[in-house]
Amino acid sequence: MSGTTAKYSPLRIAVLVAAGLGTLFWLGSIVQWWNISNARRDGFELMGVALSTAFFVVLVLPTLVLGVLGRWLKLAALLGAAVVILASDTVFPCLPW
């Protein structure tokens, strides 16, 4: 693909949307941690932030970079599917998978 064809590819748009959803999930976990009162903080609440940051670094950032560059979109789509599945399973644990 070249020029404008690759720029507006449906696969590329789907990859960027998945990366955006993963980014929102990560930011949401940080905001949730930030809103914990000091009286309830004991250090263990940082485990969630650490895990969501690992999720962001290992899955979301490569998906975002590949989507922005428009390269290896099939791999980026697989990573994006993993991003959406893991984030949705965390937010909605009652999903039957």
C-alpha positions in Angstrom: 0.0 0.0 0.0 1.2 3.4 -0.7 0.3 7.0 0.1 -3.3 7.7 0.9 -4.4 4.1 0.7 -2.3 3.0 3.7 -3.1 6.2 5.5 -6.9 5.4 5.8 -6.7 1.6 5.9 -9.6 0.1 7.9 -7.1 -2.2 9.6 -4.9 0.7 10.6 -7.9 2.6 12.0 -8.9 -0.5 14.0 -5.4 -0.8 15.4 -5.3 2.8 16.4 -8.7 2.5 18.1 -7.6 -0.5 20.0 -4.4 1.4 21.1 -6.6 4.3 22.2 -8.8 2.0 24.3 -5.8 0.5 25.9 -4.4 4.0 26.7 -7.7 5.0 28.2 -7.7 1.8 30.4 -4.2 2.6 31.6 -5.1 6.2 32.4 -8.2 5.1 34.1 -6.2 2.8 36.4 -3.9 5.7 37.3 -6.8 8.0 38.0 -8.4 5.4 40.2 -5.2 5.0 42.2 -4.9 8.8 42.5 -8.4 9.0 44.0 -7.6 6.6 46.9 -7.5 8.5 50.1 -4.3 8.6 52.1 -5.9 6.8 55.0 -6.5 3.7 52.9 -3.1 3.6 51.2 -0.8 0.8 52.3 1.4 0.3 49.2 -0.5 -2.7 47.8 -2.7 -0.4 45.7 0.4 0.2 43.6 0.3 -3.4 42.3 -2.6 -2.5 40.1 -0.8 0.5 38.7 2.3 -1.6 38.1 0.3 -4.3 36.3 -1.6 -1.8 34.1 1.7 -0.1 33.3 3.2 -3.4 32.2 0.1 -4.0 30.1 0.6 -0.6 28.6 4.3 -1.1 27.8 4.1 -4.7 26.5 0.9 -4.5 24.5 -0.4 -1.0 24.0 2.8 0.9 23.1 3.8 -1.6 20.4 0.3 -1.5 19.0 0.3 2.3 18.9 3.7 2.5 17.3 3.0 0.0 14.6 -0.4 1.7 13.9 1.1 5.1 13.7 3.9 3.9 11.4 1.5 1.8 9.4 3.8 -1.2 9.4 3.1 -4.8 10.2 -0.6 -4.1 10.6 -1.5 -7.8 11.0 0.7 -8.2 14.0 -0.5 -4.9 15.3 -4.1 -6.1 14.9 -3.3 -9.2 16.9 -1.8 -7.1 19.7 -4.8 -4.8 19.5 -7.2 -7.7 19.9 -5.2 -8.8 23.0 -5.4 -5.3 24.3 -9.2 -5.1 24.0 -9.7 -8.6 25.3 -7.5 -8.1 28.4 -8.9 -4.6 29.2 -12.5 -5.7 28.7 -12.0 -8.8 30.8 -10.6 -6.6 33.6 -13.4 -4.0 33.4 -16.2 -6.5 32.9 -15.1 -9.7 34.7 -18.4 -11.3 34.0 -17.8 -11.8 30.3 -17.9 -15.5 29.5 -14.4 -16.1 28.1 
